[in-house]
Each structure stands twice: as C-alpha cells, then as structure tokens.
Amino acid sequence: MASLDWEKTGDPASLLGMATEGLTSTNSATRQITAILLARIGNAARPAVPALKDGLWNSDVYERQMAGEALQKIAPEELPPVR
C-alpha cells in the first residue's frame, strides 16, 4: 500500500505515480479518494495539479468538491476565480 508507505516515511514519491493514475480512472469514487489522498500530501503533490484542475469541471458534484479541496491545500493559486 503506497499510502501507508508515505505515511510511514513521509516520502510521497511512492504515492504520486499511483495517485496521478487514479485521477484518470473511469471510476468517480476512485478519483475522489485520490484527490483526498493528494490533499493529505500537500505541496509535494503539485505534479497532480493539472489533473485536479480537470476534476473541477467534472459533472459529478462530489468529484468537483474533492478536486477543489485538494487544490485549496496543494496550490490555492491554481483555483479559478469564483464569480
């Protein structure tokens, strides 16, 4: 389990590749959980920002919410302005 390795070592490298792949899953729940994990990693998850930004425009309201919350913690400057 990559997430458990990250929590033990503090090194997100083992999780980032898997997480970036998870954001492209066809399963919405997988994408939501992936966004939650990336938010826990924080700034080190910056390589996933483009995929998280894509999630902001998904038709699933929960996916949009998880992507937005993850971006708020990882790269708040990347969030689009709210009108």
C-alpha positions as CSV (number, residue, x, y, z in Angstrom):
1,M,0.0,0.0,0.0
2,A,1.7,3.1,-1.3
3,S,-0.4,5.4,1.0
4,L,0.8,3.5,4.1
5,D,4.4,3.8,2.9
6,W,4.0,7.5,2.5
7,E,2.5,7.9,6.0
8,K,5.4,5.9,7.5
9,T,8.3,7.5,5.5
10,G,7.0,11.0,4.7
11,D,8.2,10.4,1.1
12,P,5.3,10.9,-1.3
13,A,7.2,9.5,-4.3
14,S,5.6,6.0,-3.9
15,L,2.1,7.5,-3.9
16,L,2.3,10.2,-6.6
17,G,2.5,8.0,-9.6
18,M,-0.3,5.9,-8.4
19,A,-2.4,8.9,-7.5
20,T,-1.9,10.7,-10.8
21,E,-3.1,7.5,-12.5
22,G,-6.0,7.3,-10.1
23,L,-7.2,10.8,-11.2
24,T,-7.6,9.4,-14.7
25,S,-9.7,6.4,-13.6
26,T,-13.1,5.9,-15.2
27,N,-14.5,5.4,-11.6
28,S,-15.6,8.6,-9.9
29,A,-15.1,7.2,-6.4
30,T,-11.5,6.4,-7.3
31,R,-10.9,9.9,-8.5
32,Q,-12.5,11.4,-5.3
33,I,-10.4,9.2,-3.0
34,T,-7.3,10.0,-5.0
35,A,-8.0,13.8,-4.6
36,I,-8.4,13.3,-0.8
37,L,-5.0,11.4,-0.6
38,L,-3.3,14.1,-2.7
39,A,-4.7,16.8,-0.3
40,R,-3.1,15.0,2.6
41,I,0.3,15.0,0.8
42,G,0.0,18.8,0.3
43,N,2.6,20.8,-1.6
44,A,4.5,17.7,-2.7
45,A,1.5,16.7,-4.8
46,R,2.0,19.7,-7.1
47,P,2.7,17.4,-10.1
48,A,-1.0,16.3,-9.9
49,V,-2.4,19.9,-10.1
50,P,-3.3,19.8,-13.9
51,A,-5.3,16.6,-13.4
52,L,-7.0,18.1,-10.3
53,K,-7.9,21.2,-12.2
54,D,-9.6,19.0,-14.8
55,G,-11.7,17.5,-12.0
56,L,-13.1,20.9,-11.2
57,W,-15.2,20.7,-14.4
58,N,-16.5,17.1,-13.9
59,S,-20.2,16.5,-14.0
60,D,-20.0,14.8,-10.6
61,V,-20.5,17.4,-7.8
62,Y,-18.6,15.3,-5.3
63,E,-15.6,15.0,-7.6
64,R,-15.6,18.7,-8.2
65,Q,-15.7,19.3,-4.5
66,M,-12.8,16.9,-3.7
67,A,-10.7,18.3,-6.5
68,G,-11.3,21.8,-5.2
69,E,-10.5,20.9,-1.7
70,A,-7.3,19.2,-2.8
71,L,-6.3,22.2,-4.9
72,Q,-7.0,24.5,-1.9
73,K,-4.4,22.6,0.1
74,I,-1.9,21.9,-2.6
75,A,-1.9,25.0,-4.8
76,P,-4.6,27.5,-3.9
77,E,-3.3,30.0,-6.5
78,E,-4.4,27.5,-9.2
79,L,-8.1,27.7,-8.3
80,P,-10.1,29.6,-10.8
81,P,-11.8,32.8,-9.5
82,V,-15.4,32.3,-8.2
83,R,-18.0,34.6,-9.8
